[in-house]
């Protein structure tokens, strides 16, 4: 994943284009509630404006397994519902800003804007969803140097226990069997998992993997790498405007950025149709895609995943939800075939409720008859 600072307004932006220099992040004081949404080209490609007519992710919780998040950012201060650190390590005060990579990803998922009617700053794909920040790495740039298997596994388990509906795994991962088992367990418990398309879990069952495309829907990938044909779909991942620590804004690129946007769209679906299982959500996201991304080198290698369209994905989810009950307790539990005790416990609880209700009715009836007899005697 790479980043490039968003240009300041006026002459700084022009100089940055002409010289190729990196401009500083746009500080909150400089923004002064200015609307940066016109620079969020990913919104148009994802068709988010139409998708938001259905909802903006209210009630959905996305667990972000990454570096941690700078909660002081004005566009994120109400988006972080809780934070967890499973690394057990304190950061060196001289390191880069706390949670830089996680802050970029959080902005793509659920930035809320700021100022009057949230008109300033940027918006994420699901601007009313909540983020559970789970710190699973001590590398502030999100690199794999600090990847430890038990941190990722612990982070996934914690996300499940904290009732996340979506898990976004943009921090470093090892691709170990233990991580795959944790992802499978999360899936079995009704949690939808999103991973980068060039990461170690691109082919892991029970996870949606995401490639990156630019504004022309051309596949993009890290230098020297080839877009992975096994990825589930593609989403914007080139110079996408997002939040930066200390109240700034920057541009993010790569499959982590693309997967963050896809996780936000998944949160829109989970908020509107919480009864859908993870497989239903994955199917809706894949059904809601445009034509396959353009890539001359990959044109004959089966890149048929398509580019995500949020509005179409929500329509596909609505169709699936017509055949699913509004509330499905099994979303939070394992299938009864794997847990027979749960089935019988449910049956027993239901029988006990019926017996108690019958006893209550019987006692009330006896009380009324007794009262009538006493009244007659008087």
MARMARMI-844796 format. One line per field, with one value per residue (C-alpha): residue number from 1; x, y, z. Coordinates in nm, 3 decimals. Example, Ala and Ser with C-alpha at 12.3 -4.5 7.8 and 13.67 -1.06 7.14 Angstrom:
// MARMARMI-844796
k (1; 2)
c1 (1.230; 1.367)
c2 (-0.450; -0.106)
c3 (0.780; 0.714)
This chain:
// MARMARMI-844796
k (1; 2; 3; 4; 5; 6; 7; 8; 9; 10; 11; 12; 13; 14; 15; 16; 17; 18; 19; 20; 21; 22; 23; 24; 25; 26; 27; 28; 29; 30; 31; 32; 33; 34; 35; 36; 37; 38; 39; 40; 41; 42; 43; 44; 45; 46; 47; 48; 49; 50; 51; 52; 53; 54; 55; 56; 57; 58; 59; 60; 61; 62; 63; 64; 65; 66; 67; 68; 69; 70; 71; 72; 73; 74; 75; 76; 77; 78; 79; 80; 81; 82; 83; 84; 85; 86; 87; 88; 89; 90; 91; 92; 93; 94; 95; 96; 97; 98; 99; 100; 101; 102; 103; 104; 105; 106; 107; 108; 109; 110; 111; 112; 113; 114; 115; 116; 117; 118; 119; 120; 121; 122; 123; 124; 125; 126; 127; 128; 129; 130; 131; 132; 133; 134; 135; 136; 137; 138; 139; 140; 141; 142; 143; 144; 145; 146; 147; 148; 149; 150; 151; 152; 153; 154; 155; 156; 157; 158; 159; 160; 161; 162; 163; 164; 165; 166; 167; 168; 169; 170; 171; 172; 173; 174; 175; 176; 177; 178; 179; 180; 181; 182; 183; 184; 185; 186; 187; 188; 189; 190; 191; 192; 193; 194; 195; 196; 197; 198; 199; 200; 201; 202; 203; 204; 205; 206; 207; 208; 209; 210; 211; 212; 213; 214; 215; 216; 217; 218; 219; 220; 221; 222; 223; 224; 225; 226; 227; 228; 229; 230; 231; 232; 233; 234; 235; 236; 237; 238; 239; 240; 241; 242; 243; 244; 245; 246; 247; 248; 249; 250; 251; 252; 253; 254; 255; 256; 257; 258; 259; 260; 261; 262; 263; 264; 265; 266; 267; 268; 269; 270; 271; 272; 273; 274; 275; 276; 277; 278; 279; 280; 281; 282; 283; 284; 285; 286; 287; 288; 289; 290; 291; 292; 293; 294; 295; 296; 297; 298; 299; 300; 301; 302; 303; 304; 305; 306; 307; 308; 309; 310; 311; 312; 313; 314; 315; 316; 317; 318; 319; 320; 321; 322; 323; 324; 325; 326; 327; 328; 329; 330; 331; 332; 333; 334; 335; 336; 337; 338; 339; 340; 341; 342; 343; 344; 345; 346; 347; 348; 349; 350; 351; 352; 353; 354; 355; 356; 357; 358; 359; 360; 361; 362; 363; 364; 365; 366; 367; 368; 369; 370; 371; 372; 373; 374; 375; 376; 377; 378)
c1 (0.000; 0.137; 0.026; 0.059; -0.032; -0.337; -0.242; -0.317; -0.545; -0.416; -0.055; 0.069; -0.151; -0.015; 0.348; 0.290; 0.160; 0.439; 0.729; 0.597; 0.675; 0.478; 0.262; 0.195; -0.129; -0.418; -0.456; -0.798; -0.734; -0.663; -0.975; -1.205; -1.505; -1.431; -1.595; -1.338; -1.601; -1.556; -1.205; -1.333; -1.357; -1.410; -1.759; -1.873; -1.716; -1.877; -2.211; -2.225; -2.466; -2.738; -2.641; -2.677; -3.041; -3.094; -2.882; -2.536; -2.440; -2.610; -2.577; -2.311; -1.977; -1.655; -1.354; -1.037; -0.735; -0.445; -0.214; -0.475; -0.649; -0.596; -0.930; -0.862; -0.923; -1.239; -1.373; -1.329; -1.392; -1.742; -1.672; -1.454; -1.688; -1.409; -1.040; -0.847; -0.473; -0.383; -0.008; 0.061; 0.337; 0.375; 0.486; 0.814; 0.733; 0.972; 0.786; 0.563; 0.217; 0.010; -0.202; -0.121; -0.209; -0.515; -0.625; -0.610; -0.816; -1.069; -1.134; -1.210; -1.452; -1.645; -1.516; -1.804; -1.682; -1.695; -1.844; -2.198; -2.401; -2.069; -2.004; -1.630; -1.360; -1.418; -1.674; -1.609; -1.812; -2.031; -2.023; -2.258; -2.103; -1.899; -1.537; -1.387; -1.014; -0.811; -0.437; -0.262; 0.074; 0.338; 0.450; 0.290; 0.306; 0.118; 0.419; 0.452; 0.775; 0.592; 0.342; 0.286; 0.041; -0.106; -0.178; -0.388; -0.568; -0.634; -0.759; -1.006; -1.131; -1.171; -1.362; -1.607; -1.654; -1.715; -2.005; -1.846; -2.050; -1.751; -1.380; -1.129; -0.784; -0.557; -0.278; 0.007; -0.085; 0.118; -0.135; -0.095; -0.333; -0.426; -0.531; -0.734; -0.907; -0.986; -1.133; -1.341; -1.470; -1.563; -1.748; -1.934; -2.046; -2.190; -1.904; -1.809; -1.431; -1.257; -0.887; -0.652; -0.627; -0.249; -0.219; -0.157; -0.531; -0.635; -0.738; -0.855; -1.208; -1.463; -1.293; -1.368; -1.044; -1.022; -0.799; -0.739; -0.832; -0.767; -1.017; -1.016; -1.093; -0.745; -0.605; -0.324; -0.084; 0.244; 0.549; 0.669; 0.356; 0.080; -0.290; -0.416; -0.669; -0.808; -0.938; -1.316; -1.366; -1.199; -1.256; -1.096; -0.739; -0.532; -0.485; -0.805; -0.857; -0.881; -0.798; -0.445; -0.331; -0.326; -0.638; -0.492; -0.589; -0.388; -0.427; -0.404; -0.330; -0.317; -0.530; -0.561; -0.734; -0.957; -1.047; -1.131; -1.384; -1.530; -1.562; -1.753; -1.996; -2.033; -2.124; -2.400; -2.544; -2.512; -2.682; -2.980; -3.006; -2.854; -3.024; -2.804; -2.526; -2.168; -2.206; -2.516; -2.324; -2.035; -2.275; -2.447; -2.114; -2.002; -2.338; -2.319; -2.015; -1.958; -1.756; -1.415; -1.141; -0.930; -0.586; -0.420; -0.177; -0.451; -0.721; -0.683; -0.617; -0.965; -0.992; -1.369; -1.426; -1.558; -1.548; -1.768; -2.083; -2.240; -2.589; -2.612; -2.477; -2.750; -3.013; -2.876; -2.878; -3.241; -3.335; -3.158; -3.319; -3.668; -3.618; -3.451; -3.639; -3.581; -3.413; -3.199; -3.041; -2.815; -2.610; -2.442; -2.412; -2.269; -2.496; -2.710; -2.553; -2.219; -2.370; -2.657; -2.656; -2.766; -3.065; -3.181; -3.116; -3.340; -3.611; -3.589; -3.608; -3.916; -4.087; -4.009; -4.161; -4.482; -4.511; -4.457; -4.713; -4.968; -4.908; -4.953; -5.283; -5.400; -5.319; -5.488; -5.798; -5.806; -5.767; -6.064; -6.283; -6.185; -6.272; -6.616; -6.692; -6.601; -6.821; -7.119; -7.073; -7.092)
c2 (0.000; 0.340; 0.691; 1.033; 1.349; 1.535; 1.872; 2.196; 2.443; 2.699; 2.732; 2.438; 2.201; 2.337; 2.307; 1.953; 1.853; 2.027; 1.908; 1.574; 1.677; 1.545; 1.813; 1.817; 1.679; 1.922; 2.029; 2.079; 2.452; 2.484; 2.290; 2.523; 2.298; 2.295; 2.005; 1.762; 1.520; 1.645; 1.496; 1.154; 1.000; 0.656; 0.763; 0.801; 0.477; 0.289; 0.469; 0.553; 0.846; 0.612; 0.345; 0.597; 0.646; 0.306; 0.386; 0.490; 0.196; 0.293; 0.012; -0.186; -0.243; -0.295; -0.438; -0.285; -0.509; -0.274; -0.024; 0.150; 0.477; 0.844; 0.915; 1.288; 1.338; 1.550; 1.316; 1.009; 1.123; 0.973; 0.680; 0.477; 0.290; 0.109; 0.026; -0.288; -0.360; -0.730; -0.674; -0.607; -0.365; 0.009; 0.227; 0.412; 0.785; 0.857; 0.639; 0.769; 0.902; 0.646; 0.435; 0.608; 0.317; 0.235; 0.599; 0.590; 0.271; 0.397; 0.704; 0.493; 0.278; 0.528; 0.888; 1.119; 1.455; 1.748; 2.093; 2.202; 1.905; 1.719; 1.916; 1.945; 1.683; 1.340; 1.061; 0.689; 0.427; 0.376; 0.715; 0.609; 0.271; 0.221; 0.107; -0.127; -0.051; -0.364; -0.300; -0.612; -0.464; -0.226; -0.120; 0.218; 0.183; -0.145; -0.342; -0.713; -0.681; -0.704; -0.971; -1.223; -1.504; -1.492; -1.118; -1.161; -1.464; -1.283; -0.981; -1.188; -1.362; -1.031; -0.884; -1.174; -1.142; -0.767; -0.832; -0.703; -0.765; -0.708; -0.776; -0.584; -0.743; -0.469; -0.511; -0.758; -1.126; -1.445; -1.656; -1.932; -2.219; -2.071; -1.747; -1.936; -2.129; -1.805; -1.658; -1.972; -1.951; -1.586; -1.678; -1.958; -1.709; -1.474; -1.226; -1.113; -1.099; -0.876; -0.909; -0.740; -0.907; -0.939; -1.052; -1.399; -1.470; -1.393; -1.756; -1.827; -1.969; -1.760; -1.427; -1.175; -1.062; -0.732; -0.612; -0.240; -0.033; 0.328; 0.589; 0.434; 0.092; -0.027; -0.291; -0.158; -0.341; -0.287; -0.241; -0.571; -0.759; -0.905; -0.859; -1.178; -1.363; -1.533; -1.208; -1.195; -0.849; -0.509; -0.165; 0.181; 0.169; 0.441; 0.788; 0.762; 1.059; 0.969; 1.078; 1.118; 1.160; 1.504; 1.618; 1.591; 1.426; 1.218; 0.974; 0.597; 0.338; -0.039; -0.338; -0.239; 0.083; -0.112; -0.367; -0.088; 0.059; -0.287; -0.341; -0.015; -0.131; -0.461; -0.258; -0.085; -0.427; -0.560; -0.250; -0.281; -0.661; -0.799; -1.135; -1.219; -1.469; -1.392; -1.602; -1.398; -1.073; -1.200; -1.305; -0.964; -0.781; -0.997; -0.975; -0.598; -0.552; -0.391; -0.545; -0.694; -0.437; -0.339; -0.493; -0.585; -0.830; -1.007; -1.006; -1.378; -1.500; -1.508; -1.169; -1.185; -1.062; -0.723; -0.378; -0.322; -0.110; -0.032; 0.051; -0.268; -0.472; -0.337; -0.426; -0.779; -0.799; -0.685; -0.966; -1.221; -1.082; -1.147; -1.519; -1.480; -1.412; -1.061; -1.203; -1.514; -1.610; -1.859; -1.566; -1.545; -1.918; -2.219; -2.430; -2.673; -2.960; -2.875; -2.793; -3.038; -2.928; -2.583; -2.728; -2.934; -2.651; -2.431; -2.698; -2.743; -2.369; -2.344; -2.632; -2.480; -2.149; -2.322; -2.512; -2.197; -2.008; -2.286; -2.289; -1.915; -1.930; -2.215; -2.025; -1.710; -1.908; -2.069; -1.730; -1.593; -1.891; -1.857; -1.490; -1.563; -1.825; -1.587; -1.320; -1.559; -1.659; -1.297)
c3 (0.000; -0.090; 0.001; -0.153; 0.031; -0.094; -0.245; -0.067; -0.233; -0.488; -0.590; -0.382; -0.580; -0.908; -0.796; -0.679; -1.021; -1.212; -0.997; -0.883; -0.525; -0.233; -0.075; 0.301; 0.436; 0.442; 0.803; 0.955; 0.997; 0.625; 0.528; 0.722; 0.652; 0.277; 0.097; -0.043; -0.173; -0.528; -0.513; -0.402; -0.747; -0.591; -0.481; -0.839; -0.954; -0.665; -0.721; -0.351; -0.378; -0.502; -0.249; 0.035; -0.056; 0.110; 0.415; 0.529; 0.746; 1.071; 1.325; 1.140; 1.314; 1.118; 1.299; 1.153; 1.220; 1.158; 1.331; 1.543; 1.454; 1.537; 1.699; 1.727; 1.355; 1.315; 1.047; 1.270; 1.626; 1.636; 1.405; 1.645; 1.880; 2.067; 2.043; 2.136; 2.137; 2.117; 2.070; 2.438; 2.337; 2.384; 2.096; 2.111; 2.149; 1.859; 1.609; 1.329; 1.427; 1.610; 1.380; 1.051; 0.821; 1.029; 1.013; 0.633; 0.624; 0.880; 0.668; 0.363; 0.561; 0.770; 0.771; 0.859; 0.737; 0.978; 1.024; 0.956; 0.830; 0.790; 0.472; 0.530; 0.496; 0.346; 0.368; 0.383; 0.199; 0.507; 0.685; 0.964; 1.043; 1.359; 1.363; 1.620; 1.600; 1.674; 1.683; 1.553; 1.451; 1.583; 1.233; 1.170; 0.793; 0.800; 0.671; 0.731; 0.930; 1.261; 1.157; 1.431; 1.387; 1.736; 1.712; 1.400; 1.541; 1.868; 1.675; 1.474; 1.787; 1.966; 1.673; 1.685; 2.061; 2.023; 1.781; 1.463; 1.147; 0.918; 0.972; 0.760; 0.769; 0.628; 0.882; 0.823; 0.824; 0.788; 0.597; 0.854; 0.909; 1.247; 1.077; 0.818; 1.094; 1.277; 0.957; 0.908; 1.265; 1.220; 0.900; 1.079; 1.341; 1.084; 1.046; 0.695; 0.636; 0.377; 0.282; 0.029; -0.310; -0.300; 0.061; 0.204; 0.239; -0.119; -0.176; 0.180; 0.187; 0.377; 0.294; 0.019; -0.148; -0.336; -0.620; -0.687; -0.993; -1.088; -1.209; -1.557; -1.400; -1.491; -1.256; -1.041; -0.814; -0.629; -0.849; -0.987; -0.881; -1.094; -1.007; -0.850; -1.064; -0.753; -0.604; -0.558; -0.709; -0.760; -0.610; -0.631; -0.504; -0.671; -0.515; -0.311; -0.076; 0.292; 0.648; 0.784; 1.149; 1.310; 1.128; 0.780; 0.454; 0.212; -0.076; -0.036; -0.302; -0.325; -0.243; 0.124; 0.017; -0.223; 0.043; 0.290; 0.047; -0.017; 0.358; 0.380; 0.112; 0.297; 0.607; 0.408; 0.326; 0.681; 0.819; 0.583; 0.580; 0.903; 0.848; 0.549; 0.605; 0.497; 0.182; 0.089; 0.140; -0.075; -0.348; -0.343; -0.369; -0.659; -0.834; -0.797; -1.019; -1.355; -1.635; -1.551; -1.492; -1.792; -1.810; -2.138; -1.982; -1.788; -2.056; -2.123; -1.769; -1.621; -1.453; -1.444; -1.090; -1.200; -1.040; -0.734; -0.762; -0.425; -0.552; -0.757; -0.465; -0.237; -0.496; -0.514; -0.134; -0.128; -0.364; -0.143; 0.172; 0.037; 0.103; 0.444; 0.773; 0.914; 1.224; 1.217; 1.554; 1.379; 1.245; 1.582; 1.643; 1.467; 1.250; 1.446; 1.250; 1.408; 1.746; 1.823; 2.184; 2.072; 1.886; 2.182; 2.425; 2.212; 2.205; 2.582; 2.643; 2.424; 2.602; 2.942; 2.833; 2.721; 3.052; 3.258; 3.054; 3.103; 3.479; 3.497; 3.308; 3.533; 3.853; 3.730; 3.644; 3.988; 4.153; 3.964; 4.053; 4.418; 4.417; 4.268; 4.537; 4.817; 4.668; 4.655; 5.021; 5.126)
